[in-house]
Amino acid sequence: MASNILSIGKSALAAAQAGLATTGHNIANASTPGYSRQVVVQSAVQPQDFGYGFVGQGTQISAVKRVYSDFLSRQVVAAQSSKSELDSYYAQIRQINNLLADPSTGLAPAVQEFFNGLHDLASNPSSIASRQVVLAAGEALADRFQLLAGRIDETHRGVNSAITSSIHAINSYAQQIAQVNRAIEQAAGSQGNPPNDLLDQRDRLVSDLSKEIKVTVIKQDGGAYNVIVANGLPLVVGGQSSALEAGVSPSDPTRVETHYVSNGVTTALGDQSLVGGRLGGLVEFRANTLDTVQNSIGRIAIGLASSFNSQHRLGQDIDGNLGSDFFTVGTPLVSASSANAGNANISAAIADATMLTASDYKLVHEGGNYVLTRLEDGVTQTFASLPQTVDGVALSLSSGAPANGDQFLIRPVATGASSFALAVQDTARIAGASPIRSGPVPGNTGTAKISPGVVDAAYLVAGTPLPVVVSYDAGSNTLTGFPAGMPVTVSVAGASTTFPAGTPVSYTDGAEIAFGGIGVQITGIPGNGDRFAISANQAAVGDNRNALLLANLQSANTLARGTATYEGAFAQLVSLVGSKTRELGVTSAGAGTMLSEAVEAQQAESGVNLDEEATNLLRYQQAYQAAGKVIQIANEVFESLLQLNK
């Protein structure tokens, strides 16, 4: 019986020692990130039947387990991934929002200053100083476009670098998780006892991984983790890990894409599959905000240059020459995929700047047809052949032939801002005058007057011979004298009538008369034989008619299918980015609250409470002392038995 009491005491002493060690371990790791509180699980040893009843044989340690909840841990991982994604997106978009909204770097002040200069020129068309102001403001506008483009390009490069960094971090965590999986399987051994600290280490690695990308964890029967990312791709399977890779986009060498590498096979991952975590936030920011901002500013630059150049070419400079392009601007980019099997070269050109969108396009040759997808909204169009014009962009097959499956990325406006520059450097070359002049011929008897006249793009190619002298015949109420071979269109209250070349034209008071790209309006009552002359402008120095038309472009709806002005389109962009920034700020704060609540719930279950551990420490200390007393008594009983046997 003494030996039985001794073994009971020894088991109690061992249990108390285990309790003291576990409690001390908890206290030591109270501040260790990812540590889960551990507890000693005791059970009674099988009792022994002595005939008069069962006598206990002491205690035994069944396990040292960690207090852990899979459900709460999954909530923390999910909340961590969401918070990291939003934080990543928010940090990037704030920079863009500050860039666009800052009056010192934004576009609106530069546009306003440029058109202020044009209004001043219209008031003083012969002033060299006013002309110099226009050139200086035009140069400042070009600098502003290029500044915005440069900052956006820097952000693109920064995003590429951050994506590469995130991919490296993901691969590192995957390798460590696989390594810990192997260590856990080895440590558990045949007994199957959980290596708690290794389990905590692995969970901490999974939590860190979730900050980079959304993960799904599947626990195997043996206790190892399988980690799934990107809509079903296994990143870790037991003790083996695959990898992600930062690769160059086959259709855009300036863009870093994410690839999945497994068993030597590399697969490109679409942006839509990369959700959650820092990587997901970076990819979403680039696809949904950065590309849109770059294209929107490029569209404004191309639209402004196109409409301004068109009107400037219709003017006349101080020396009597027709105007040239005032601005230079970039052309659409077309990139063939490096995986293409054919040798086709696709070209693109701006056909109508008013119809441009802020989207990129993907052109795929499938089954003998061309399938064009607008990436902004996924709208597709199918063509049997090229050339075709879509959204103001003219597409053509310039050489070669495509193979089935060949792809091309078309970016119509991506370089609009970066290539925007001032083409006119001489103040004399500013075409502020109109190339034509009109007026009544001396000797007219009626009260009719003719407007100064305007020209449109047809004037540049019609070759209208000037001067043109139009005569009025009161008997037939018609006008004659228009250039031979040119039809004449008369518009009254929106209704137009075209008269064949060489035929008399009916006269209507106030009607708009157009021929050969020239438009005039005759009002009043002409006398029989009254004549009206339309001639080249020989005294253009003080003429401000084209300068007025150029200045009026500021308020003209020349963008977005004729629904937005230059400044209006930029204001819409600033509003869009600002609204998204505010939205992300609110959702990021909300995600932070959800993460805090999830962590708090987890820590309430698994975290170390120092007050509780101090109580346990005293309890195990008392148990240890009591167990020592039992051993002491057992020893005394044994000594007494020995004395009786002498």
Beta strands, then each sheet from edge to edge (+ up, - down):
strand 1: 38-44
strand 2: 48-49
strand 3: 54-55
strand 4: 59-66
strand 5: 216-219
strand 6: 225-229
strand 7: 233-237
strand 8: 240-241
strand 9: 243-248
strand 10: 256-262
strand 11: 265-269
strand 12: 327-328
strand 13: 333-336
strand 14: 345-350
strand 15: 361-366
strand 16: 369-374
strand 17: 379-383
strand 18: 388-390
strand 19: 393-399
strand 20: 407-411
strand 21: 421-422
strand 22: 436-440
strand 23: 449-450
strand 24: 454-455
strand 25: 468-473
strand 26: 478-480
strand 27: 488-492
strand 28: 495-499
strand 29: 505-506
strand 30: 512-515
strand 31: 518-523
strand 32: 531-536
sheet 1: 1+ 4-
sheet 2: 2+ 3-
sheet 3: 5+ 6- 7+ 8-
sheet 4: 9+ 10- 11+
sheet 5: 12+ 21-
sheet 6: 13+ 20- 15+ 16- 17+
sheet 7: 14+ 19- 18+
sheet 8: 22+ 32- 25+ 26- 29+
sheet 9: 23+ 31- 24+
sheet 10: 23+ 31- 30+ 27- 28+
end
